[in-house]
């Protein structure tokens, strides 16, 4: 098991970046690997479950563990077959807009494969 830390800084305001996380309908427009999100809810809340459909047809189950709308933080677990990842996201003010960080805990090979797509998604989140 390993831990990977990714971050991106950009001109979008922290509240804008947070809204992009909190609204599940916006995930596919920011994450190149996501085609659709299937869930009973459309806003991040603890306990929310569902699946994320990838652009290559794979479906990963997810469960949101915690959400702090005031501090702009959330954590979820994602499972694709035997692979399980725990992802912790945060958004912070930055001199030039905002910074978003992602901690990925899980098998090192899976985290390494996910990293380039996650980094691209983080960059898209902080764009205006």
Phi, psi and omega per residue, in radians:
X1 nan 2.585 -3.129
X2 -2.514 3.056 3.095
X3 -2.282 2.317 3.125
X4 -2.123 2.357 3.108
X5 -2.052 2.217 3.085
X6 -2.151 2.669 3.070
X7 -2.682 2.748 3.078
X8 -2.575 2.526 3.129
X9 -2.156 2.431 3.130
X10 -2.815 3.111 -3.016
X11 -1.349 -0.203 -3.126
X12 -1.157 2.512 3.119
X13 -1.188 2.611 3.127
X14 -0.967 -0.676 3.140
X15 -1.156 -0.582 3.086
X16 -1.176 -0.810 3.133
X17 -1.080 -0.756 3.139
X18 -1.076 -0.725 3.136
X19 -1.079 -0.607 3.109
X20 -1.145 -0.564 3.036
X21 -1.306 -0.836 -2.982
X22 -1.167 -0.458 -3.110
X23 -1.713 1.819 -3.082
X24 -1.028 -0.457 3.127
X25 -1.187 -0.271 3.127
X26 -1.615 -0.187 -3.064
X27 -1.018 -0.809 -3.079
X28 -1.132 -0.493 -3.131
X29 -1.356 -0.289 -3.107
X30 -1.884 -0.434 -3.060
X31 -1.915 2.004 -3.061
X32 -1.125 -0.362 -3.105
X33 -1.522 -0.203 -3.063
X34 -1.762 2.208 3.040
X35 -1.656 -0.667 -3.102
X36 -2.798 2.746 3.062
X37 -2.122 2.175 -3.138
X38 -1.936 2.089 -3.121
X39 -2.854 2.756 3.086
X40 -1.238 -0.491 3.131
X41 -1.873 2.801 3.138
X42 -2.055 -0.052 3.116
X43 -2.130 2.465 3.127
X44 -1.069 2.170 3.009
X45 -2.545 2.628 3.087
X46 -1.024 2.422 3.130
X47 1.585 -0.192 3.125
X48 -1.086 2.339 3.097
X49 -2.241 2.841 3.102
X50 2.959 -2.782 3.080
X51 -2.323 2.620 3.035
X52 -1.932 2.152 3.108
X53 -1.627 2.224 -3.128
X54 -1.512 2.896 3.132
X55 -1.205 -0.290 3.111
X56 -1.730 0.157 3.047
X57 1.643 -0.067 3.089
X58 -1.337 2.618 3.095
X59 -2.152 2.183 3.128
X60 -1.921 2.281 3.085
X61 -1.375 2.542 3.092
X62 -2.399 2.748 3.037
X63 -2.495 2.200 3.115
X64 -1.442 2.162 -3.115
X65 -1.509 -0.832 -3.076
X66 -2.606 2.632 3.102
X67 -2.496 2.280 3.046
X68 -2.204 1.648 -3.080
X69 -1.134 -0.580 -3.128
X70 -1.199 -0.724 -3.123
X71 -1.641 0.019 3.108
X72 0.990 0.974 3.120
X73 -2.388 2.574 3.028
X74 -2.770 2.689 -3.116
X75 -2.341 2.431 3.098
X76 -2.521 2.814 3.056
X77 -1.992 2.434 -3.128
X78 -2.207 2.399 -3.140
X79 -2.284 2.225 3.045
X80 -2.242 1.809 -3.040
X81 1.060 -2.253 -3.126
X82 -1.444 -0.126 -3.081
X83 -1.524 2.253 3.113
X84 -2.196 2.278 3.091
X85 -2.158 2.549 2.991
X86 -2.013 2.188 -3.060
X87 -2.111 2.260 3.137
X88 -2.090 2.118 -3.099
X89 -1.960 2.499 3.039
X90 -2.470 2.612 3.061
X91 -2.197 2.287 -3.121
X92 -2.309 2.627 3.008
X93 -1.112 2.619 3.115
X94 -2.476 2.732 -3.104
X95 -0.946 -0.522 -3.104
X96 -1.932 0.440 3.127
X97 2.286 -1.690 -3.115
X98 -2.588 2.837 3.022
X99 -2.252 2.312 3.044
X100 -2.030 2.451 3.124
X101 -2.177 2.682 3.110
X102 -2.405 2.187 2.989
X103 -1.845 2.213 3.122
X104 -1.991 2.056 3.060
X105 -1.900 2.266 3.118
X106 2.853 -2.966 3.119
X107 -1.022 2.288 -3.073
X108 -0.952 -0.780 3.134
X109 -1.077 -0.700 3.136
X110 -1.162 -0.759 3.119
X111 -1.091 -0.708 3.139
X112 -1.141 -0.665 3.102
X113 -1.193 -0.620 -3.117
X114 -1.333 -0.479 -2.994
X115 -0.939 -0.842 -3.107
X116 -1.069 -0.711 3.115
X117 -1.195 -0.719 3.123
X118 -1.106 -0.709 -3.138
X119 -1.117 -0.717 3.086
X120 -1.090 -0.745 3.119
X121 -1.091 -0.729 3.120
X122 -1.082 -0.738 3.117
X123 -1.074 -0.701 3.131
X124 -1.172 -0.595 -3.141
X125 -1.084 -0.628 -3.022
X126 -1.653 0.059 3.045
X127 -1.272 2.735 3.097
X128 -1.146 nan nan
